[in-house]
Amino acid sequence: MLIALFPISITAFAYGMGSYTVTWLYMGLYPTLIVAIFLAIRNVNLGYYLLYFTALTYSILFLKDVEKYLMFDIRSESLLYVLFLPFIGTVALLALIPHYLLRAKKFSKYVTYTAILLAGFILLLPIISSFDGQYTHHLFIDAEITVQGKVILECRPHFGDSRSFILVSESPELAEAIKKHAEYFKGSYFIHDAVFQSNYRFEKLQSVELLKIGSKRLVNNYSWTTDKLQGTTAFLIP
């Protein structure tokens, strides 16, 4: 377990893990795990409680990454060893530790069944989430509004990137929102931070939704299914 969780702990120390809170959780969990294993080897009950706490926290932290692994990186051998197997290991500890701690108690079997159910639920969560994966993206939009009122959105990862997909809408409300909140330049409206949500079912993109133009939340969410998209959407993969 220590060996399996070492790479991700080193990554947290070296580069961080996104948010400040998650980074500090990873940095604190590994030393706690070492102490817990040391105490458990000496058969100190506190060690088992600490081990259960670290296993539960690790398994919760892993959930989103395991979901992405199952959806997009299932063939990655490296992620199998540094992410998926440690996740399976932490979930297994959630099922085993309560049984070991309370094996002499009369109610031990009920605690064991509850622990197994909790572990099974956590194990299934990434698979269930894969049926409806939702991810947020901040994209650059080069928008054009025709004389007839048609809105043509060319969406890119950022300004100057050649990768793009095109969305078309005839919504007058969207046209007005773009005119009001976008930057107009030589016939085009530039939106430097448009917030989209992509909706996946397993690895297959189902639709994209435009949620915000900059900091302005749109009154209506505008959605396009994949058959309405023109261009490449590979850069939307998390």
VOBA-1610 file (N, C-alpha, C; in pm, whole numbers, padded with zeros to 5 digits, always signed):
BEGIN
Met+00083-00121+00000Met+00000+00000+00000Met+00086+00126+00000Leu+00192+00124+00084Leu+00283+00238+00090Leu+00349+00262-00045Ile+00391+00152-00109Ile+00458+00164-00238Ile+00361+00215-00344Ala+00238+00163-00342Ala+00138+00201-00443Ala+00101+00348-00433Leu+00096+00401-00311Leu+00054+00541-00292Leu+00171+00639-00294Phe+00292+00587-00303Phe+00410+00675-00302Phe+00414+00770-00421Pro+00393+00723-00548Pro+00403+00814-00662Pro+00307+00933-00655Ile+00181+00907-00619Ile+00083+01016-00615Ile+00113+01112-00501Ser+00173+01061-00392Ser+00210+01147-00280Ser+00327+01238-00318Ile+00424+01184-00392Ile+00537+01264-00440Ile+00488+01372-00537Thr+00393+01335-00623Thr+00335+01433-00716Thr+00269+01547-00641Ala+00197+01515-00532Ala+00132+01618-00452Ala+00235+01711-00388Phe+00346+01655-00338Phe+00451+01736-00278Phe+00517+01826-00383Ala+00540+01771-00503Ala+00616+01844-00604Ala+00534+01946-00681Tyr+00412+01907-00721Tyr+00336+01991-00814Tyr+00199+02034-00761Gly+00156+01978-00650Gly+00021+02008-00603Gly-00081+01919-00673Met-00204+01925-00623Met-00311+01841-00679Met-00434+01924-00709Gly-00414+02039-00772Gly-00527+02125-00805Gly-00552+02226-00695Ser-00655+02203-00617Ser-00690+02298-00512Ser-00595+02288-00394Tyr-00588+02397-00319Tyr-00500+02406-00202Tyr-00539+02300-00098Thr-00669+02283-00075Thr-00717+02189+00027Thr-00681+02045-00009Val-00705+02007-00134Val-00676+01870-00178Val-00526+01842-00170Thr-00444+01940-00208Thr-00299+01923-00202Thr-00253+01894-00060Trp-00302+01972+00036Trp-00262+01951+00175Trp-00317+01820+00231Leu-00433+01778+00183Leu-00486+01648+00226Leu-00392+01536+00182Tyr-00350+01539+00054Tyr-00258+01437+00005Tyr-00125+01442+00081Met-00077+01562+00108Met+00052+01576+00177Met+00045+01524+00320Gly-00071+01539+00383Gly-00085+01492+00521Gly-00121+01346+00533Leu-00185+01290+00429Leu-00233+01153+00438Leu-00121+01050+00437Tyr-00019+01073+00356Tyr+00087+00971+00345Tyr+00164+00952+00476Pro+00208+01060+00542Pro+00270+01040+00674Pro+00176+00974+00774Thr+00046+01012+00767Thr-00052+00949+00856Thr-00063+00799+00828Leu-00057+00763+00700Leu-00062+00622+00662Leu+00058+00546+00718Ile+00176+00606+00712Ile+00296+00542+00766Ile+00280+00517+00916Val+00233+00619+00988Val+00212+00604+01133Val+00106+00497+01160Ala-00002+00498+01082Ala-00110+00401+01103Ala-00061+00258+01083Ile+00017+00235+00978Ile+00068+00099+00952Ile+00163+00056+01063Phe+00247+00149+01110Phe+00341+00118+01219Phe+00264+00077+01345Leu+00160+00154+01379Leu+00081+00121+01498Leu+00002-00008+01480Ala-00051-00030+01360Ala-00127-00152+01334Ala-00039-00275+01345Ile+00086-00265+01297Ile+00180-00377+01309Ile+00203-00412+01456Arg+00204-00310+01541Arg+00222-00331+01685Arg+00089-00361+01755Asn-00016-00380+01673Asn-00148-00420+01723Asn-00211-00316+01816Val-00186-00188+01784Val-00247-00078+01860Val-00376-00037+01786Asn-00487-00036+01858Asn-00616-00008+01794Asn-00619+00127+01723Leu-00550+00226+01780Leu-00545+00358+01718Leu-00492+00349+01575Gly-00399+00256+01552Gly-00344+00238+01418Gly-00450+00194+01319Tyr-00541+00108+01361Tyr-00648+00061+01272Tyr-00748+00173+01242Tyr-00778+00253+01345Tyr-00868+00366+01322Tyr-00806+00467+01225Leu-00677+00496+01243Leu-00608+00586+01151Leu-00601+00527+01011Leu-00581+00397+01004Leu-00574+00331+00874Leu-00709+00338+00803Tyr-00817+00322+00879Tyr-00950+00333+00819Tyr-00976+00476+00771Phe-00936+00573+00852Phe-00954+00713+00815Phe-00877+00748+00687Thr-00752+00706+00677Thr-00672+00737+00558Thr-00727+00664+00436Ala-00771+00539+00453Ala-00828+00463+00341Ala-00956+00529+00290Leu-01041+00574+00382Leu-01166+00640+00343Leu-01138+00771+00270Thr-01043+00850+00324Thr-01011+00979+00262Thr-00948+00959+00125Tyr-00853+00866+00115Tyr-00791+00838-00015Tyr-00895+00794-00117Ser-00985+00704-00079Ser-01083+00652-00174Ser-01176+00763-00224Ile-01212+00857-00136Ile-01298+00969-00177Ile-01221+01062-00270Leu-01094+01090-00238Leu-01012+01177-00323Leu-00990+01116-00461Phe-00984+00984-00468Phe-00958+00915-00595Phe-01079+00911-00687Leu-01199+00935-00635Leu-01322+00905-00710Leu-01325+00970-00848Lys-01301+01101-00855Lys-01313+01171-00982Lys-01207+01125-01080Asp-01085+01101-01031Asp-00979+01056-01120Asp-01003+00914-01170Val-01060+00830-01083Val-01092+00693-01126Val-01203+00696-01230Glu-01300+00786-01212Glu-01406+00801-01312Glu-01347+00836-01449Lys-01254+00934-01451Lys-01190+00973-01577Lys-01107+00858-01634Tyr-01043+00782-01546Tyr-00963+00667-01591Tyr-01053+00565-01661Leu-01166+00533-01600Leu-01256+00433-01658Leu-01317+00482-01789Met-01337+00615-01802Met-01401+00669-01921Met-01304+00689-02036Phe-01184+00740-02005Phe-01096+00786-02112Phe-00959+00716-02117Asp-00914+00657-02007Asp-00777+00606-02001Asp-00769+00461-01956Ile-00872+00384-01986Ile-00879+00246-01938Ile-00763+00161-01989Arg-00701+00203-02101Arg-00589+00126-02157Arg-00454+00170-02103Ser-00453+00268-02015Ser-00327+00321-01961Ser-00273+00228-01853Glu-00162+00164-01881Glu-00103+00070-01783Glu-00047+00145-01663Ser+00010+00263-01686Ser+00068+00339-01574Ser-00040+00381-01475Leu-00156+00428-01526Leu-00264+00468-01436Leu-00327+00347-01364Leu-00317+00232-01425Leu-00364+00110-01359Leu-00290+00091-01227Tyr-00157+00112-01230Tyr-00074+00086-01112Tyr-00072+00202-01013Val-00076+00326-01062Val-00062+00440-00971Val-00196+00497-00926Leu-00306+00456-00989Leu-00437+00509-00953Leu-00540+00402-00923Phe-00567+00315-01020Phe-00679+00223-01005Phe-00653+00117-00897Leu-00536+00054-00899Leu-00506-00048-00798Leu-00499+00010-00657Pro-00435+00129-00637Pro-00444+00190-00503Pro-00587+00219-00460Phe-00672+00258-00554Phe-00813+00281-00522Phe-00878+00151-00476Ile-00854+00043-00548Ile-00909-00088-00509Ile-00857-00127-00371Gly-00728-00101-00345Gly-00669-00134-00215Gly-00732-00058-00101Thr-00755+00072-00120Thr-00815+00152-00013Thr-00960+00108+00013Val-01032+00075-00093Val-01170+00029-00076Val-01172-00106-00004Ala-01077-00193-00035Ala-01069-00323+00034Ala-01044-00304+00184Leu-00961-00207+00219Leu-00936-00180+00361Leu-01062-00134+00432Leu-01146-00059+00362Leu-01272-00012+00422Leu-01362-00129+00459Ala-01354-00235+00382Ala-01437-00353+00410Ala-01376-00441+00519Leu-01241-00446+00527Leu-01174-00541+00615Leu-01148-00489+00756Ile-01112-00363+00769Ile-01069-00310+00899Ile-01179-00317+01005Pro-01305-00275+00978Pro-01408-00284+01082Pro-01430-00428+01131His-01423-00523+01040His-01438-00664+01079His-01327-00706+01174Tyr-01205-00665+01146Tyr-01092-00703+01231Tyr-01101-00637+01368Leu-01140-00510+01371Leu-01147-00436+01497Leu-01255-00491+01590Leu-01369-00530+01533Leu-01486-00565+01614Leu-01522-00712+01603Arg-01426-00796+01567Arg-01457-00938+01541Arg-01504-01011+01666Ala-01467-00961+01784Ala-01506-01029+01908Ala-01639-00976+01964Lys-01695-00874+01904Lys-01819-00816+01953Lys-01941-00892+01900Lys-02051-00886+01975Lys-02172-00956+01932Lys-02230-00898+01804Phe-02216-00768+01788Phe-02275-00701+01672Phe-02177-00691+01555Ser-02067-00767+01561Ser-01961-00752+01461Ser-02009-00782+01320Lys-02098-00879+01304Lys-02140-00913+01168Lys-02220-00800+01103Tyr-02297-00724+01186Tyr-02372-00612+01129Tyr-02279-00499+01085Val-02176-00477+01167Val-02076-00377+01131Val-02002-00420+01005Thr-01970-00548+00996Thr-01900-00600+00878Thr-01984-00583+00752Tyr-02114-00619+00762Tyr-02202-00603+00646Tyr-02214-00456+00604Thr-02224-00367+00703Thr-02232-00224+00674Thr-02105-00174+00606Ala-01989-00219+00657Ala-01861-00179+00599Ala-01847-00230+00456Ile-01892-00353+00431Ile-01885-00409+00296Ile-01977-00331+00202Leu-02097-00296+00250Leu-02190-00218+00168Leu-02133-00081+00134Leu-02070-00016+00233Leu-02008+00116+00209Leu-01895+00104+00108Ala-01811+00002+00125Ala-01700-00018+00032Ala-01752-00046-00109Gly-01856-00128-00119Gly-01914-00158-00249Gly-01973-00036-00315Phe-02038+00049-00234Phe-02097+00173-00288Phe-01989+00264-00344Ile-01879+00283-00268Ile-01769+00368-00314Ile-01706+00309-00439Leu-01695+00177-00444Leu-01636+00111-00561Leu-01721+00133-00686Leu-01853+00134-00668Leu-01944+00149-00782Leu-01964+00294-00826Leu-01934+00389-00738Leu-01960+00530-00769Leu-01896+00577-00900Pro-01767+00548-00925Pro-01708+00593-01052Pro-01776+00531-01174Ile-01819+00406-01161Ile-01886+00339-01273Ile-02022+00403-01298Ile-02096+00431-01190Ile-02226+00496-01204Ile-02210+00635-01264Ser-02108+00709-01217Ser-02085+00845-01267Ser-02048+00845-01414Ser-01990+00735-01463Ser-01949+00728-01603Ser-02069+00733-01698Phe-02188+00699-01648Phe-02307+00705-01731Phe-02345+00849-01764Asp-02301+00942-01678Asp-02339+01083-01700Asp-02226+01172-01650Gly-02113+01168-01721Gly-01997+01249-01683Gly-02014+01393-01730Gln-02000+01488-01639Gln-02015+01629-01671Gln-01887+01704-01634Tyr-01834+01781-01730Tyr-01707+01850-01710Tyr-01719+01994-01756Thr-01653+02084-01684Thr-01659+02226-01714Thr-01535+02269-01792His-01556+02357-01890His-01447+02406-01976His-01457+02557-01991His-01342+02622-01995His-01334+02765-02022His-01272+02781-02161Leu-01352+02829-02256Leu-01310+02835-02395Leu-01315+02978-02449Phe-01240+02998-02555Phe-01245+03124-02630Phe-01345+03108-02743Ile-01427+03211-02766Ile-01527+03206-02874Ile-01507+03325-02967Asp-01503+03294-03095Asp-01510+03395-03201Asp-01650+03384-03259Ala-01737+03480-03225Ala-01878+03472-03261Ala-01911+03567-03375Glu-02000+03521-03461Glu-02051+03604-03570Glu-02203+03601-03565Ile-02263+03717-03581Ile-02409+03727-03585Ile-02448+03779-03722Thr-02518+03698-03799Thr-02554+03737-03936Thr-02669+03837-03937Val-02695+03892-04054Val-02804+03988-04070Val-02937+03923-04035Gln-02950+03794-04064Gln-03074+03721-04036Gln-03087+03685-03887Gly-02984+03713-03808Gly-02989+03684-03666Gly-02930+03550-03626Lys-02873+03478-03720Lys-02811+03349-03687Lys-02680+03372-03613Val-02660+03298-03506Val-02539+03309-03424Val-02446+03192-03457Ile-02323+03225-03499Ile-02223+03123-03533Ile-02108+03136-03434Leu-02085+03032-03356Leu-01983+03032-03252Leu-01869+02940-03292Glu-01749+02996-03307Glu-01630+02914-03329Glu-01557+02904-03195Cys-01555+02785-03138Cys-01505+02764-03003Cys-01367+02700-03006Arg-01272+02758-02932Arg-01135+02710-02928Arg-01089+02698-02783Pro-00984+02619-02760Pro-00930+02613-02622Pro-00883+02749-02573His-00822+02828-02661His-00781+02965-02629His-00753+03039-02759Phe-00735+03169-02750Phe-00712+03251-02867Phe-00585+03204-02940Gly-00593+03190-03072Gly-00477+03150-03150Gly-00462+03001-03169Asp-00542+02921-03099Asp-00536+02776-03115Asp-00610+02738-03244Ser-00551+02649-03321Ser-00613+02611-03449Ser-00725+02510-03432Arg-00730+02441-03320Arg-00837+02344-03295Arg-00967+02419-03262Ser-01075+02375-03320Ser-01201+02445-03293Ser-01320+02359-03334Phe-01435+02390-03278Phe-01561+02336-03328Phe-01660+02451-03340Ile-01757+02434-03426Ile-01852+02541-03457Ile-01992+02502-03410Leu-02059+02597-03345Leu-02197+02580-03301Leu-02282+02688-03367Val-02404+02652-03399Val-02495+02747-03464Val-02624+02753-03384Ser-02671+02876-03363Ser-02797+02896-03291Ser-02875+03009-03358Glu-03006+03001-03348Glu-03090+03107-03399Glu-03165+03177-03287Ser-03111+03166-03166Ser-03176+03226-03049Ser-03149+03376-03044Pro-03253+03459-03048Pro-03232+03605-03035Pro-03180+03644-02897Glu-03217+03565-02794Glu-03167+03594-02659Glu-03017+03575-02651Leu-02966+03469-02715Leu-02822+03446-02715Leu-02751+03556-02793Ala-02808+03596-02906Ala-02748+03703-02985Ala-02738+03832-02904Glu-02843+03865-02830Glu-02841+03986-02748Glu-02739+03976-02635Ala-02729+03859-02574Ala-02632+03841-02466Ala-02489+03857-02517Ile-02462+03805-02636Ile-02329+03819-02695Ile-02299+03965-02727Lys-02394+04034-02786Lys-02375+04176-02819Lys-02347+04259-02693Lys-02411+04220-02584Lys-02400+04297-02460Lys-02270+04268-02385His-02225+04143-02386His-02115+04105-02296His-01985+04068-02369Ala-01987+04056-02501Ala-01866+04018-02574Ala-01794+04144-02624Glu-01671+04123-02668Glu-01589+04233-02721Glu-01601+04235-02874Tyr-01649+04345-02928Tyr-01672+04355-03072Tyr-01547+04408-03142Phe-01510+04339-03253Phe-01391+04383-03329Phe-01405+04338-03474Lys-01417+04434-03565Lys-01419+04410-03709Lys-01518+04300-03751Gly-01640+04312-03706Gly-01745+04221-03749Gly-01759+04094-03666Ser-01669+04073-03571Ser-01676+03954-03486Ser-01689+03995-03340Tyr-01746+03905-03262Tyr-01758+03924-03117Tyr-01665+03824-03049Phe-01572+03873-02969Phe-01476+03788-02901Phe-01518+03767-02755Ile-01524+03641-02718Ile-01553+03604-02578Ile-01432+03528-02527His-01359+03587-02434His-01232+03528-02390His-01249+03420-02284Asp-01363+03417-02220Asp-01384+03316-02115Asp-01530+03272-02116Ala-01562+03186-02211Ala-01697+03128-02216Ala-01695+02996-02141Val-01792+02977-02055Val-01798+02856-01972Val-01894+02756-02035Phe-01840+02639-02068Phe-01918+02530-02127Phe-01922+02412-02031Gln-02022+02330-02050Gln-02027+02199-01983Gln-02039+02091-02089Ser-01948+01995-02085Ser-01957+01881-02176Ser-02021+01764-02102Asn-02104+01690-02172Asn-02175+01577-02113Asn-02135+01448-02185Tyr-02077+01357-02109Tyr-02028+01231-02165Tyr-02107+01113-02110Arg-02121+01010-02191Arg-02166+00880-02144Arg-02054+00783-02175Phe-01986+00739-02069Phe-01858+00670-02081Phe-01765+00759-02162Glu-01699+00710-02267Glu-01603+00794-02339Glu-01667+00872-02453Lys-01797+00859-02472Lys-01864+00922-02587Lys-01929+01055-02548Leu-01890+01161-02619Leu-01950+01292-02597Leu-02095+01292-02645Gln-02186+01340-02558Gln-02328+01345-02592Gln-02373+01485-02632Ser-02327+01586-02559Ser-02369+01723-02587Ser-02277+01821-02518Val-02287+01949-02560Val-02219+02058-02491Val-02322+02167-02460Glu-02300+02237-02349Glu-02391+02345-02309Glu-02310+02471-02282Leu-02360+02583-02328Leu-02302+02713-02298Leu-02371+02768-02173Leu-02292+02789-02067Leu-02348+02831-01939Leu-02326+02979-01909Lys-02206+03028-01941Lys-02170+03166-01906Lys-02094+03233-02020Ile-02111+03364-02030Ile-02026+03447-02114Ile-01946+03534-02019Gly-01819+03499-01998Gly-01741+03564-01893Gly-01801+03533-01758Ser-01825+03636-01679Ser-01886+03617-01547Ser-02039+03621-01552Lys-02094+03647-01671Lys-02239+03660-01686Lys-02305+03524-01706Arg-02384+03485-01609Arg-02460+03361-01619Arg-02578+03382-01712Leu-02591+03296-01814Leu-02700+03309-01910Leu-02832+03266-01847Val-02938+03335-01883Val-03070+03302-01829Val-03109+03161-01871Asn-03082+03128-01998Asn-03107+02992-02049Asn-02974+02925-02080Asn-02968+02795-02057Asn-02852+02718-02099Asn-02875+02671-02242Tyr-02778+02695-02328Tyr-02791+02660-02469Tyr-02713+02531-02494Ser-02783+02430-02544Ser-02725+02297-02558Ser-02725+02253-02704Trp-02616+02182-02741Trp-02603+02125-02876Trp-02561+01979-02863Thr-02631+01891-02930Thr-02591+01751-02933Thr-02476+01734-03033Thr-02409+01621-03028Thr-02288+01601-03109Thr-02314+01608-03259Asp-02436+01574-03302Asp-02465+01581-03446Asp-02475+01725-03495Lys-02482+01822-03400Lys-02488+01963-03438Lys-02350+02030-03430Leu-02248+01955-03390Leu-02114+02010-03377Leu-02036+01989-03506Gln-01963+02091-03548Gln-01877+02081-03665Gln-01734+02111-03622Gly-01643+02019-03649Gly-01504+02039-03610Gly-01458+01935-03512Thr-01351+01965-03440Thr-01293+01869-03346Thr-01331+01903-03203Thr-01364+01802-03127Thr-01397+01821-02984Thr-01301+01742-02895Ala-01191+01695-02953Ala-01097+01613-02876Ala-01040+01689-02757Phe-01026+01821-02771Phe-00967+01898-02660Phe-01062+01912-02541Leu-01188+01866-02556Leu-01280+01869-02443Leu-01259+01750-02350Ile-01187+01650-02394Ile-01162+01533-02309Ile-01081+01577-02188Pro-01130+01553-02066Pro-01059+01601-01945Pro-00919+01544-01934
//
